[in-house]
């Protein structure tokens, strides 16, 4: 496979994926409006990928990010985008103020489909951390409140984050699968 059609309208995600996968495959991008369903991380990733493959009429790569708070049994999980839009960084922190644990896990799930009717293949990466008051630039989602080994994702350089993030770990698995799939 020489190129992948990554379904995203998020330029920050596209840049990270291109940086991490750029030496293996050419990453093209297309925005497709996919319905937001409820379910587990895996169910949502597969449904999104199936819909995108059908809409594009060919192979696609989709990505879903979740942020699981340990004290809330995994919530907000795959609904983090809606929670962040509604509550902001401070509101997400306030959700945990009455709990002892501020532990969290960032989860990234890439789904690949070779086209309409093809069962999506999942590649998931996880990074453990904690939810903290915002630190660093606020231009990329919840990065300012997710701390890993003493620094928030927002405080890290792109290169540092791309070596340890949930997205990087999922893309390494995808990269290995792509290498194994080559003739």
Helices and strands as residue ranges (DSSP letters): E 3-7, H 11-21, E 26-30, H 41-56, E 60-69, G 70-72, E 76-77, H 80-94, E 103-113, E 121-131, G 143-145, E 146-148, E 151-152, G 153-155, H 158-164, H 166-181
